[in-house]
Amino acid sequence: MGFNSFSVGHEFGPYEVSIDQKASEMYSKAIINRDLENHSPFAIVSTSFGKLLADVDLEDGAIHLNQSISWDKEINEKEMIYAKPIIDSKTERRNNVFIKIRVEYCDKSNKKLGESISTILINLDGE
């Protein structure tokens, strides 16, 4: 099922995310000029979104329009972080659907560390 099949408020996960040695090496190969010992929080965000895409099909022709990220406290990427995605909104305009996916990041005690919001555009003409 694609993102457009889910209703506003639908929750996915939670997904366990940490950047172990193997993930660090893979991320460093994909994103050049990165320090193997300290990645930006984008590593957590992109890994979380990758886990979400393993569960949800991305519609043909879908475009990732933007990404915003905010952190409430400094994270330790080597510790387990729990990513909790939710469909925040869906808006249809001119045969295009704009879907906002908010991901809340928490530590093992469920304390919020930060969040990201991704906007995906799905063109309904392609279906």
N, CA, C and O atoms as a GROMACS GRO file, in nm:
protein
  508
    1MET      N    1   0.084  -0.119   0.000
    1MET     CA    2   0.000   0.000   0.000
    1MET      C    3   0.088   0.125   0.000
    1MET      O    4   0.192   0.129   0.066
    2GLY      N    5   0.044   0.225  -0.074
    2GLY     CA    6   0.117   0.350  -0.080
    2GLY      C    7   0.071   0.448   0.026
    2GLY      O    8  -0.029   0.424   0.093
    3PHE      N    9   0.145   0.558   0.042
    3PHE     CA   10   0.112   0.658   0.143
    3PHE      C   11  -0.030   0.712   0.127
    3PHE      O   12  -0.098   0.740   0.226
    4ASN      N   13  -0.074   0.727   0.003
    4ASN     CA   14  -0.206   0.785  -0.021
    4ASN      C   15  -0.319   0.693   0.026
    4ASN      O   16  -0.433   0.737   0.036
    5SER      N   17  -0.289   0.567   0.054
    5SER     CA   18  -0.389   0.472   0.101
    5SER      C   19  -0.420   0.488   0.250
    5SER      O   20  -0.519   0.435   0.299
    6PHE      N   21  -0.336   0.561   0.321
    6PHE     CA   22  -0.352   0.574   0.466
    6PHE      C   23  -0.418   0.708   0.501
    6PHE      O   24  -0.400   0.808   0.432
    7SER      N   25  -0.495   0.706   0.608
    7SER     CA   26  -0.566   0.826   0.654
    7SER      C   27  -0.477   0.914   0.739
    7SER      O   28  -0.376   0.869   0.794
    8VAL      N   29  -0.516   1.040   0.749
    8VAL     CA   30  -0.449   1.132   0.841
    8VAL      C   31  -0.458   1.073   0.982
    8VAL      O   32  -0.563   1.024   1.023
    9GLY      N   33  -0.349   1.078   1.053
    9GLY     CA   34  -0.343   1.023   1.188
    9GLY      C   35  -0.290   0.881   1.195
    9GLY      O   36  -0.264   0.829   1.303
   10HIS      N   37  -0.272   0.817   1.078
   10HIS     CA   38  -0.221   0.680   1.078
   10HIS      C   39  -0.076   0.680   1.131
   10HIS      O   40   0.008   0.759   1.088
   11GLU      N   41  -0.049   0.590   1.224
   11GLU     CA   42   0.083   0.578   1.284
   11GLU      C   43   0.155   0.455   1.229
   11GLU      O   44   0.094   0.350   1.208
   12PHE      N   45   0.284   0.470   1.207
   12PHE     CA   46   0.370   0.360   1.164
   12PHE      C   47   0.473   0.335   1.274
   12PHE      O   48   0.494   0.418   1.362
   13GLY      N   49   0.538   0.218   1.265
   13GLY     CA   50   0.645   0.189   1.360
   13GLY      C   51   0.593   0.155   1.498
   13GLY      O   52   0.485   0.098   1.510
   14PRO      N   53   0.668   0.189   1.601
   14PRO     CA   54   0.793   0.266   1.598
   14PRO      C   55   0.910   0.185   1.543
   14PRO      O   56   0.910   0.062   1.547
   15TYR      N   57   1.008   0.257   1.493
   15TYR     CA   58   1.128   0.196   1.436
   15TYR      C   59   1.246   0.223   1.528
   15TYR      O   60   1.264   0.335   1.576
   16GLU      N   61   1.326   0.120   1.551
   16GLU     CA   62   1.448   0.136   1.629
   16GLU      C   63   1.560   0.178   1.535
   16GLU      O   64   1.584   0.115   1.432
   17VAL      N   65   1.628   0.286   1.572
   17VAL     CA   66   1.733   0.341   1.487
   17VAL      C   67   1.856   0.372   1.571
   17VAL      O   68   1.846   0.439   1.674
   18SER      N   69   1.969   0.324   1.527
   18SER     CA   70   2.098   0.366   1.583
   18SER      C   71   2.199   0.352   1.470
   18SER      O   72   2.177   0.278   1.374
   19ILE      N   73   2.306   0.422   1.483
   19ILE     CA   74   2.408   0.419   1.379
   19ILE      C   75   2.526   0.336   1.430
   19ILE      O   76   2.620   0.389   1.490
   20ASP      N   77   2.518   0.203   1.406
   20ASP     CA   78   2.628   0.116   1.445
   20ASP      C   79   2.741   0.128   1.342
   20ASP      O   80   2.731   0.207   1.249
   21GLN      N   81   2.846   0.051   1.359
   21GLN     CA   82   2.964   0.062   1.271
   21GLN      C   83   2.928   0.036   1.125
   21GLN      O   84   2.972   0.109   1.036
   22LYS      N   85   2.848  -0.069   1.100
   22LYS     CA   86   2.811  -0.102   0.962
   22LYS      C   87   2.728   0.010   0.899
   22LYS      O   88   2.754   0.051   0.786
   23ALA      N   89   2.629   0.060   0.972
   23ALA     CA   90   2.545   0.168   0.920
   23ALA      C   91   2.628   0.295   0.899
   23ALA      O   92   2.607   0.368   0.802
   24SER      N   93   2.722   0.320   0.988
   24SER     CA   94   2.810   0.436   0.975
   24SER      C   95   2.892   0.429   0.847
   24SER      O   96   2.904   0.528   0.775
   25GLU      N   97   2.947   0.313   0.821
   25GLU     CA   98   3.028   0.296   0.700
   25GLU      C   99   2.943   0.311   0.574
   25GLU      O  100   2.986   0.374   0.477
   26MET      N  101   2.823   0.253   0.575
   26MET     CA  102   2.734   0.263   0.459
   26MET      C  103   2.691   0.408   0.436
   26MET      O  104   2.691   0.455   0.322
   27TYR      N  105   2.655   0.478   0.544
   27TYR     CA  106   2.612   0.618   0.531
   27TYR      C  107   2.728   0.704   0.481
   27TYR      O  108   2.708   0.793   0.399
   28SER      N  109   2.848   0.677   0.530
   28SER     CA  110   2.965   0.755   0.489
   28SER      C  111   3.000   0.733   0.342
   28SER      O  112   3.052   0.823   0.277
   29LYS      N  113   2.973   0.614   0.290
   29LYS     CA  114   2.995   0.589   0.148
   29LYS      C  115   2.892   0.662   0.063
   29LYS      O  116   2.923   0.712  -0.045
   30ALA      N  117   2.769   0.668   0.113
   30ALA     CA  118   2.661   0.731   0.037
   30ALA      C  119   2.670   0.884   0.042
   30ALA      O  120   2.638   0.951  -0.056
   31ILE      N  121   2.712   0.937   0.155
   31ILE     CA  122   2.720   1.082   0.175
   31ILE      C  123   2.867   1.117   0.195
   31ILE      O  124   2.922   1.093   0.302
   32ILE      N  125   2.928   1.172   0.094
   32ILE     CA  126   3.072   1.198   0.101
   32ILE      C  127   3.106   1.308   0.202
   32ILE      O  128   3.019   1.385   0.243
   33ASN      N  129   3.230   1.311   0.240
   33ASN     CA  130   3.284   1.411   0.332
   33ASN      C  131   3.220   1.404   0.471
   33ASN      O  132   3.196   1.507   0.533
   34ARG      N  133   3.194   1.284   0.519
   34ARG     CA  134   3.137   1.265   0.653
   34ARG      C  135   3.241   1.201   0.744
   34ARG      O  136   3.319   1.116   0.701
   35ASP      N  137   3.240   1.242   0.868
   35ASP     CA  138   3.326   1.185   0.970
   35ASP      C  139   3.265   1.053   1.016
   35ASP      O  140   3.149   1.049   1.059
   36LEU      N  141   3.340   0.945   1.008
   36LEU     CA  142   3.289   0.814   1.047
   36LEU      C  143   3.244   0.808   1.193
   36LEU      O  144   3.158   0.726   1.228
   37GLU      N  145   3.299   0.892   1.276
   37GLU     CA  146   3.268   0.886   1.420
   37GLU      C  147   3.151   0.975   1.460
   37GLU      O  148   3.097   0.961   1.569
   38ASN      N  149   3.110   1.068   1.373
   38ASN     CA  150   3.007   1.162   1.412
   38ASN      C  151   2.930   1.210   1.290
   38ASN      O  152   2.977   1.298   1.218
   39HIS      N  153   2.814   1.153   1.266
   39HIS     CA  154   2.730   1.194   1.154
   39HIS      C  155   2.635   1.304   1.201
   39HIS      O  156   2.611   1.322   1.320
   40SER      N  157   2.583   1.375   1.105
   40SER     CA  158   2.481   1.473   1.139
   40SER      C  159   2.352   1.399   1.174
   40SER      O  160   2.339   1.280   1.143
   41PRO      N  161   2.259   1.467   1.239
   41PRO     CA  162   2.130   1.403   1.268
   41PRO      C  163   2.056   1.358   1.143
   41PRO      O  164   1.960   1.282   1.153
   42PHE      N  165   2.098   1.404   1.025
   42PHE     CA  166   2.035   1.358   0.902
   42PHE      C  167   2.051   1.207   0.886
   42PHE      O  168   1.969   1.143   0.821
   43ALA      N  169   2.155   1.149   0.943
   43ALA     CA  170   2.172   1.004   0.936
   43ALA      C  171   2.057   0.934   1.006
   43ALA      O  172   2.006   0.833   0.956
   44ILE      N  173   2.014   0.985   1.119
   44ILE     CA  174   1.901   0.927   1.192
   44ILE      C  175   1.772   0.946   1.112
   44ILE      O  176   1.691   0.854   1.101
   45VAL      N  177   1.754   1.065   1.056
   45VAL     CA  178   1.633   1.096   0.980
   45VAL      C  179   1.624   1.008   0.855
   45VAL      O  180   1.520   0.949   0.827
   46SER      N  181   1.734   0.999   0.780
   46SER     CA  182   1.730   0.921   0.656
   46SER      C  183   1.717   0.771   0.685
   46SER      O  184   1.649   0.700   0.611
   47THR      N  185   1.780   0.722   0.790
   47THR     CA  186   1.766   0.581   0.828
   47THR      C  187   1.622   0.551   0.869
   47THR      O  188   1.567   0.447   0.833
   48SER      N  189   1.562   0.642   0.945
   48SER     CA  190   1.422   0.624   0.988
   48SER      C  191   1.328   0.621   0.868
   48SER      O  192   1.238   0.537   0.861
   49PHE      N  193   1.349   0.713   0.774
   49PHE     CA  194   1.263   0.717   0.657
   49PHE      C  195   1.282   0.592   0.570
   49PHE      O  196   1.187   0.543   0.510
   50GLY      N  197   1.405   0.543   0.566
   50GLY     CA  198   1.431   0.418   0.494
   50GLY      C  199   1.355   0.302   0.554
   50GLY      O  200   1.304   0.217   0.480
   51LYS      N  201   1.348   0.296   0.686
   51LYS     CA  202   1.271   0.189   0.752
   51LYS      C  203   1.122   0.204   0.722
   51LYS      O  204   1.053   0.104   0.703
   52LEU      N  205   1.073   0.326   0.719
   52LEU     CA  206   0.934   0.350   0.685
   52LEU      C  207   0.905   0.304   0.542
   52LEU      O  208   0.802   0.241   0.516
   53LEU      N  209   0.996   0.335   0.450
   53LEU     CA  210   0.975   0.295   0.310
   53LEU      C  211   0.986   0.145   0.289
   53LEU      O  212   0.943   0.094   0.186
   54ALA      N  213   1.043   0.074   0.385
   54ALA     CA  214   1.044  -0.072   0.378
   54ALA      C  215   0.904  -0.128   0.408
   54ALA      O  216   0.872  -0.240   0.369
   55ASP      N  217   0.822  -0.049   0.478
   55ASP     CA  218   0.686  -0.092   0.514
   55ASP      C  219   0.578  -0.036   0.422
   55ASP      O  220   0.471  -0.095   0.409
   56VAL      N  221   0.606   0.078   0.357
   56VAL     CA  222   0.506   0.146   0.275
   56VAL      C  223   0.562   0.165   0.135
   56VAL      O  224   0.676   0.208   0.118
   57ASP      N  225   0.480   0.133   0.035
   57ASP     CA  226   0.523   0.156  -0.103
   57ASP      C  227   0.514   0.304  -0.135
   57ASP      O  228   0.417   0.371  -0.100
   58LEU      N  229   0.614   0.354  -0.201
   58LEU     CA  230   0.612   0.491  -0.249
   58LEU      C  231   0.550   0.489  -0.388
   58LEU      O  232   0.597   0.418  -0.477
   59GLU      N  233   0.444   0.566  -0.407
   59GLU     CA  234   0.373   0.566  -0.534
   59GLU      C  235   0.466   0.605  -0.649
   59GLU      O  236   0.558   0.685  -0.631
   60ASP      N  237   0.441   0.547  -0.767
   60ASP     CA  238   0.519   0.582  -0.886
   60ASP      C  239   0.509   0.732  -0.910
   60ASP      O  240   0.401   0.790  -0.906
   61GLY      N  241   0.622   0.793  -0.936
   61GLY     CA  242   0.625   0.935  -0.966
   61GLY      C  243   0.617   1.025  -0.844
   61GLY      O  244   0.614   1.147  -0.859
   62ALA      N  245   0.612   0.969  -0.723
   62ALA     CA  246   0.607   1.052  -0.602
   62ALA      C  247   0.736   1.131  -0.589
   62ALA      O  248   0.844   1.084  -0.626
   63ILE      N  249   0.724   1.253  -0.537
   63ILE     CA  250   0.839   1.341  -0.521
   63ILE      C  251   0.847   1.384  -0.375
   63ILE      O  252   0.746   1.423  -0.316
   64HIS      N  253   0.966   1.377  -0.318
   64HIS     CA  254   0.991   1.427  -0.183
   64HIS      C  255   1.020   1.576  -0.197
   64HIS      O  256   1.126   1.615  -0.245
   65LEU      N  257   0.926   1.661  -0.153
   65LEU     CA  258   0.937   1.804  -0.176
   65LEU      C  259   1.028   1.877  -0.077
   65LEU      O  260   1.110   1.959  -0.116
   66ASN      N  261   1.012   1.846   0.051
   66ASN     CA  262   1.094   1.917   0.149
   66ASN      C  263   1.107   1.837   0.277
   66ASN      O  264   1.038   1.737   0.299
   67GLN      N  265   1.197   1.885   0.362
   67GLN     CA  266   1.228   1.818   0.489
   67GLN      C  267   1.262   1.926   0.590
   67GLN      O  268   1.346   2.012   0.564
   68SER      N  269   1.197   1.922   0.705
   68SER     CA  270   1.237   2.009   0.814
   68SER      C  271   1.270   1.921   0.934
   68SER      O  272   1.209   1.816   0.955
   69ILE      N  273   1.367   1.965   1.010
   69ILE     CA  274   1.414   1.887   1.125
   69ILE      C  275   1.438   1.982   1.242
   69ILE      O  276   1.494   2.089   1.225
   70SER      N  277   1.393   1.940   1.359
   70SER     CA  278   1.425   2.016   1.480
   70SER      C  279   1.460   1.918   1.590
   70SER      O  280   1.400   1.811   1.602
   71TRP      N  281   1.556   1.956   1.671
   71TRP     CA  282   1.599   1.871   1.782
   71TRP      C  283   1.580   1.946   1.912
   71TRP      O  284   1.617   2.063   1.924
   72ASP      N  285   1.521   1.879   2.010
   72ASP     CA  286   1.499   1.938   2.141
   72ASP      C  287   1.622   1.923   2.229
   72ASP      O  288   1.646   2.004   2.319
   73LYS      N  289   1.700   1.820   2.203
   73LYS     CA  290   1.823   1.799   2.279
   73LYS      C  291   1.923   1.726   2.192
   73LYS      O  292   1.886   1.666   2.091
   74GLU      N  293   2.048   1.731   2.230
   74GLU     CA  294   2.154   1.666   2.156
   74GLU      C  295   2.132   1.514   2.161
   74GLU      O  296   2.093   1.459   2.264
   75ILE      N  297   2.159   1.450   2.048
   75ILE     CA  298   2.140   1.305   2.042
   75ILE      C  299   2.273   1.234   2.039
   75ILE      O  300   2.375   1.290   1.999
   76ASN      N  301   2.271   1.110   2.083
   76ASN     CA  302   2.384   1.021   2.068
   76ASN      C  303   2.342   0.916   1.967
   76ASN      O  304   2.264   0.827   1.998
   77GLU      N  305   2.395   0.928   1.845
   77GLU     CA  306   2.350   0.842   1.736
   77GLU      C  307   2.381   0.694   1.757
   77GLU      O  308   2.323   0.608   1.691
   78LYS      N  309   2.470   0.664   1.849
   78LYS     CA  310   2.505   0.524   1.875
   78LYS      C  311   2.408   0.458   1.973
   78LYS      O  312   2.404   0.336   1.985
   79GLU      N  313   2.329   0.541   2.043
   79GLU     CA  314   2.227   0.487   2.133
   79GLU      C  315   2.098   0.464   2.054
   79GLU      O  316   2.077   0.526   1.950
   80MET      N  317   2.014   0.376   2.104
   80MET     CA  318   1.889   0.346   2.036
   80MET      C  319   1.795   0.466   2.041
   80MET      O  320   1.771   0.524   2.147
   81ILE      N  321   1.743   0.501   1.925
   81ILE     CA  322   1.645   0.607   1.912
   81ILE      C  323   1.521   0.543   1.850
   81ILE      O  324   1.532   0.457   1.763
   82TYR      N  325   1.405   0.585   1.896
   82TYR     CA  326   1.279   0.529   1.846
   82TYR      C  327   1.211   0.634   1.759
   82TYR      O  328   1.180   0.744   1.805
   83ALA      N  329   1.188   0.598   1.633
   83ALA     CA  330   1.124   0.687   1.537
   83ALA      C  331   0.977   0.648   1.524
   83ALA      O  332   0.945   0.532   1.500
   84LYS      N  333   0.888   0.746   1.542
   84LYS     CA  334   0.744   0.721   1.538
   84LYS      C  335   0.680   0.808   1.430
   84LYS      O  336   0.643   0.923   1.456
   85PRO      N  337   0.667   0.755   1.307
   85PRO     CA  338   0.606   0.832   1.198
   85PRO      C  339   0.453   0.833   1.208
   85PRO      O  340   0.391   0.737   1.254
   86ILE      N  341   0.394   0.943   1.164
   86ILE     CA  342   0.249   0.958   1.158
   86ILE      C  343   0.215   1.044   1.036
   86ILE      O  344   0.288   1.138   1.003
   87ILE      N  345   0.106   1.012   0.970
   87ILE     CA  346   0.060   1.098   0.861
   87ILE      C  347  -0.009   1.217   0.926
   87ILE      O  348  -0.114   1.204   0.988
   88ASP      N  349   0.052   1.332   0.911
   88ASP     CA  350   0.007   1.455   0.977
   88ASP      C  351  -0.103   1.525   0.898
   88ASP      O  352  -0.196   1.579   0.957
   89SER      N  353  -0.092   1.524   0.765
   89SER     CA  354  -0.195   1.589   0.683
   89SER      C  355  -0.190   1.537   0.541
   89SER      O  356  -0.088   1.488   0.493
   90LYS      N  357  -0.305   1.549   0.474
   90LYS     CA  358  -0.318   1.516   0.331
   90LYS      C  359  -0.404   1.626   0.269
   90LYS      O  360  -0.514   1.654   0.316
   91THR      N  361  -0.353   1.686   0.163
   91THR     CA  362  -0.426   1.791   0.094
   91THR      C  363  -0.423   1.760  -0.055
   91THR      O  364  -0.318   1.731  -0.111
   92GLU      N  365  -0.539   1.768  -0.118
   92GLU     CA  366  -0.545   1.744  -0.262
   92GLU      C  367  -0.572   1.876  -0.333
   92GLU      O  368  -0.665   1.949  -0.298
   93ARG      N  369  -0.489   1.905  -0.435
   93ARG     CA  370  -0.505   2.023  -0.519
   93ARG      C  371  -0.469   1.989  -0.662
   93ARG      O  372  -0.360   1.938  -0.690
   94ARG      N  373  -0.560   2.016  -0.753
   94ARG     CA  374  -0.535   1.998  -0.896
   94ARG      C  375  -0.478   1.860  -0.928
   94ARG      O  376  -0.380   1.847  -1.000
   95ASN      N  377  -0.540   1.759  -0.874
   95ASN     CA  378  -0.503   1.619  -0.899
   95ASN      C  379  -0.365   1.583  -0.843
   95ASN      O  380  -0.302   1.487  -0.888
   96ASN      N  381  -0.320   1.659  -0.746
   96ASN     CA  382  -0.197   1.629  -0.672
   96ASN      C  383  -0.232   1.615  -0.525
   96ASN      O  384  -0.312   1.692  -0.471
   97VAL      N  385  -0.172   1.519  -0.460
   97VAL     CA  386  -0.191   1.500  -0.317
   97VAL      C  387  -0.059   1.534  -0.246
   97VAL      O  388   0.046   1.481  -0.281
   98PHE      N  389  -0.067   1.623  -0.148
   98PHE     CA  390   0.048   1.661  -0.066
   98PHE      C  391   0.030   1.593   0.070
   98PHE      O  392  -0.068   1.618   0.140
   99ILE      N  393   0.124   1.508   0.105
   99ILE     CA  394   0.116   1.434   0.230
   99ILE      C  395   0.233   1.475   0.319
   99ILE      O  396   0.349   1.468   0.278
  100LYS      N  397   0.201   1.517   0.442
  100LYS     CA  398   0.305   1.550   0.540
  100LYS      C  399   0.317   1.433   0.637
  100LYS      O  400   0.219   1.386   0.695
  101ILE      N  401   0.440   1.388   0.651
  101ILE     CA  402   0.470   1.279   0.743
  101ILE      C  403   0.560   1.335   0.853
  101ILE      O  404   0.672   1.379   0.827
  102ARG      N  405   0.509   1.333   0.976
  102ARG     CA  406   0.586   1.381   1.090
  102ARG      C  407   0.645   1.260   1.162
  102ARG      O  408   0.575   1.162   1.188
  103VAL      N  409   0.772   1.267   1.192
  103VAL     CA  410   0.839   1.160   1.266
  103VAL      C  411   0.889   1.218   1.397
  103VAL      O  412   0.968   1.313   1.398
  104GLU      N  413   0.844   1.160   1.506
  104GLU     CA  414   0.891   1.201   1.638
  104GLU      C  415   1.001   1.104   1.680
  104GLU      O  416   0.986   0.982   1.668
  105TYR      N  417   1.111   1.158   1.730
  105TYR     CA  418   1.225   1.078   1.774
  105TYR      C  419   1.231   1.083   1.926
  105TYR      O  420   1.230   1.190   1.986
  106CYS      N  421   1.237   0.964   1.988
  106CYS     CA  422   1.238   0.953   2.134
  106CYS      C  423   1.352   0.863   2.180
  106CYS      O  424   1.402   0.781   2.104
  107ASP      N  425   1.391   0.881   2.306
  107ASP     CA  426   1.491   0.792   2.364
  107ASP      C  427   1.420   0.673   2.428
  107ASP      O  428   1.298   0.659   2.417
  108LYS      N  429   1.498   0.587   2.493
  108LYS     CA  430   1.440   0.464   2.549
  108LYS      C  431   1.338   0.489   2.660
  108LYS      O  432   1.255   0.403   2.688
  109SER      N  433   1.344   0.607   2.724
  109SER     CA  434   1.245   0.641   2.827
  109SER      C  435   1.125   0.716   2.768
  109SER      O  436   1.042   0.768   2.842
  110ASN      N  437   1.117   0.720   2.634
  110ASN     CA  438   1.009   0.785   2.560
  110ASN      C  439   1.012   0.938   2.569
  110ASN      O  440   0.912   1.004   2.542
  111LYS      N  441   1.128   0.994   2.606
  111LYS     CA  442   1.143   1.139   2.608
  111LYS      C  443   1.172   1.187   2.466
  111LYS      O  444   1.259   1.133   2.398
  112LYS      N  445   1.098   1.289   2.423
  112LYS     CA  446   1.113   1.341   2.288
  112LYS      C  447   1.250   1.406   2.270
  112LYS      O  448   1.292   1.490   2.349
  113LEU      N  449   1.318   1.363   2.163
  113LEU     CA  450   1.448   1.419   2.128
  113LEU      C  451   1.435   1.523   2.016
  113LEU      O  452   1.512   1.618   2.010
  114GLY      N  453   1.337   1.504   1.930
  114GLY     CA  454   1.318   1.595   1.818
  114GLY      C  455   1.214   1.540   1.723
  114GLY      O  456   1.148   1.440   1.751
  115GLU      N  457   1.201   1.610   1.608
  115GLU     CA  458   1.107   1.563   1.508
  115GLU      C  459   1.149   1.610   1.370
  115GLU      O  460   1.225   1.706   1.356
  116SER      N  461   1.097   1.541   1.270
  116SER     CA  462   1.116   1.583   1.132
  116SER      C  463   0.982   1.579   1.063
  116SER      O  464   0.892   1.503   1.101
  117ILE      N  465   0.968   1.662   0.960
  117ILE     CA  466   0.847   1.664   0.880
  117ILE      C  467   0.888   1.657   0.734
  117ILE      O  468   0.966   1.739   0.686
  118SER      N  469   0.835   1.557   0.665
  118SER     CA  470   0.861   1.539   0.522
  118SER      C  471   0.732   1.565   0.447
  118SER      O  472   0.625   1.524   0.491
  119THR      N  473   0.743   1.631   0.333
  119THR     CA  474   0.628   1.650   0.247
  119THR      C  475   0.651   1.573   0.118
  119THR      O  476   0.754   1.587   0.053
  120ILE      N  477   0.553   1.491   0.082
  120ILE     CA  478   0.558   1.410  -0.038
  120ILE      C  479   0.446   1.455  -0.131
  120ILE      O  480   0.333   1.477  -0.086
  121LEU      N  481   0.477   1.468  -0.259
  121LEU     CA  482   0.379   1.502  -0.362
  121LEU      C  483   0.350   1.377  -0.444
  121LEU      O  484   0.442   1.312  -0.494
  122ILE      N  485   0.222   1.345  -0.457
  122ILE     CA  486   0.179   1.232  -0.540
  122ILE      C  487   0.085   1.287  -0.647
  122ILE      O  488  -0.018   1.346  -0.616
  123ASN      N  489   0.121   1.267  -0.773
  123ASN     CA  490   0.037   1.310  -0.884
  123ASN      C  491  -0.062   1.199  -0.916
  123ASN      O  492  -0.021   1.088  -0.948
  124LEU      N  493  -0.189   1.229  -0.909
  124LEU     CA  494  -0.293   1.128  -0.930
  124LEU      C  495  -0.314   1.096  -1.078
  124LEU      O  496  -0.377   0.995  -1.110
  125ASP      N  497  -0.263   1.177  -1.168
  125ASP     CA  498  -0.275   1.149  -1.312
  125ASP      C  499  -0.198   1.023  -1.349
  125ASP      O  500  -0.232   0.955  -1.446
  126GLY      N  501  -0.093   0.991  -1.271
  126GLY     CA  502  -0.008   0.877  -1.301
  126GLY      C  503  -0.065   0.744  -1.255
  126GLY      O  504  -0.010   0.639  -1.288
  127GLU      N  505  -0.173   0.747  -1.178
  127GLU     CA  506  -0.230   0.622  -1.124
  127GLU      C  507  -0.312   0.550  -1.227
  127GLU      O  508  -0.366   0.443  -1.198
   0.00000   0.00000   0.00000
